[in-house]
C-alpha cells in the first residue's frame, strides 16, 4: 500500500524541516521544500534603514505565512536607489521618493508605494536633561552655533553632533525640515541625502547613529524614533504653530495627516502646523514591468505589508499605521505591476 505524504511542520534542525508520511520521516533540504512548507519564492531588496525594524517583522512573517523569503539589505536610501536604478535588486526602498527625472530614467518604469511612516527624532545622550526645542534651536544645534547643553537650559556639557555619513532618506527629510525652519540653513547647507554638515561626526545608518550616540554623554543626532533606545532621549520640538510635541506615533500621525501625497503617492510636508514637525513616509520602489516570474511573489509580499493585519504591527514598533484611504490607493498602485 502506498501512502500519500502528509506535510507537517516539525522542529527545525540544521535548516531542514520534517515531512511526515504514515511510515517514515524524511529530512529535506530547505531549498527543496516548496511542497512541504518551505519558501516557494525569494526576493532581493535594498535601501532605507528608517523602516528596517518593521520590515524585519513583516519579512519574517512572510517566510512563515506566505512562504516568500525576502533578503533585505538595510544600506540606506541612497544605496538602495542606486541598486534599483542599476536593476540589481527586485525592489528598492527609500525615505525620499524618486524625483520626476529619476523615475523617468527607469527603463522598466517605477511605481513608488508608501509602506509605512514615522517621526525623525532629535535624540541625545544626557541624563537629567529634558530638551524642549524651538525650531531655531534645532537649527542652531546642527549649525554648530549652539555647542553646549547649558545654552538649552541643561548642564554644562559640550555638544557633539552625530549625522549620517551615508546617502540617506532620513538625512533628506531632516534637512528638508531644517530648511523649512530656517532660510539661512536653506541657503548655506540646503537639502539632500548627503550634505556638507557645518559640525559633527558621521555614522552609517540609523543603527550606526544610535550606537554612536550611546558611546558618550553630550552627543546629539537624528534617527527614526524607533531607534531611540534605552540610554537615549528624544527632544520635544516646536511645530509651525509653536506647539511642542514629542516624536510619538500619535503626534507623528497628526502631522502625517496634513500631507497630500498627490497622484504619484510621493508628497511631503517639512513643517506641519500640528503634531510632531519632522515626519516622513517610507516608500518601496517597484518596477512597473519586467518582473517576469517574480511578479506573483512581489504582489503577494507587498500586498501583505499593506494588509490591515501587517499595518497593525506599526505602533508597537515605533511606526505609524497608514490610514485606510491611503492603503486602498497603495494597493491599487501595487495591482498595476506587470510581468
GIJOPE-V885293 format. One record per backbone hydrogen bond with DSSP energy under -1.0 kcal/mol. CO is the residue of the C=O (numbers start at 1). NH is the residue of the N-H. If there is no record, write none. Layout:
BEGIN
CO & NH
CO & NH
END
This chain:
BEGIN
13 & 16
16 & 13
17 & 28
19 & 26
20 & 6
24 & 21
26 & 19
28 & 17
29 & 32
30 & 33
33 & 38
41 & 69
43 & 71
44 & 90
44 & 91
45 & 73
46 & 93
47 & 76
49 & 52
51 & 55
52 & 56
53 & 57
54 & 58
55 & 59
56 & 60
57 & 61
58 & 62
59 & 63
60 & 64
61 & 65
62 & 66
62 & 68
67 & 40
67 & 41
69 & 43
71 & 45
73 & 47
73 & 75
76 & 80
77 & 81
78 & 82
79 & 83
80 & 84
81 & 85
82 & 86
83 & 88
91 & 46
92 & 285
93 & 48
94 & 283
99 & 103
100 & 104
101 & 105
103 & 106
106 & 109
108 & 289
109 & 288
111 & 286
113 & 284
116 & 282
117 & 320
118 & 280
119 & 225
121 & 223
122 & 235
123 & 221
124 & 233
125 & 218
126 & 129
131 & 236
133 & 238
134 & 138
135 & 139
136 & 140
137 & 141
138 & 142
139 & 143
140 & 144
140 & 145
140 & 146
147 & 159
148 & 151
149 & 152
149 & 154
150 & 153
155 & 157
157 & 149
160 & 220
161 & 201
163 & 203
167 & 78
168 & 172
169 & 173
170 & 174
171 & 175
172 & 176
173 & 177
174 & 178
175 & 179
176 & 180
177 & 181
178 & 182
182 & 186
183 & 187
184 & 188
185 & 189
185 & 190
193 & 168
195 & 197
201 & 163
203 & 165
204 & 208
205 & 209
206 & 210
207 & 211
208 & 212
209 & 213
210 & 214
212 & 215
216 & 219
218 & 160
219 & 125
220 & 162
221 & 123
223 & 121
224 & 227
225 & 228
227 & 229
229 & 232
233 & 124
236 & 133
237 & 245
239 & 242
243 & 239
245 & 237
246 & 248
248 & 252
249 & 253
250 & 254
251 & 255
252 & 256
253 & 257
255 & 258
256 & 259
261 & 266
262 & 265
272 & 240
278 & 120
280 & 118
282 & 115
282 & 116
283 & 94
284 & 113
285 & 92
286 & 111
288 & 338
291 & 294
292 & 295
294 & 298
295 & 299
296 & 300
297 & 301
298 & 302
299 & 303
300 & 304
301 & 305
302 & 306
304 & 307
307 & 311
308 & 312
310 & 313
311 & 314
314 & 317
314 & 319
315 & 318
323 & 327
324 & 328
325 & 329
326 & 330
327 & 331
328 & 332
329 & 333
330 & 334
331 & 335
333 & 336
334 & 337
338 & 291
339 & 292
END
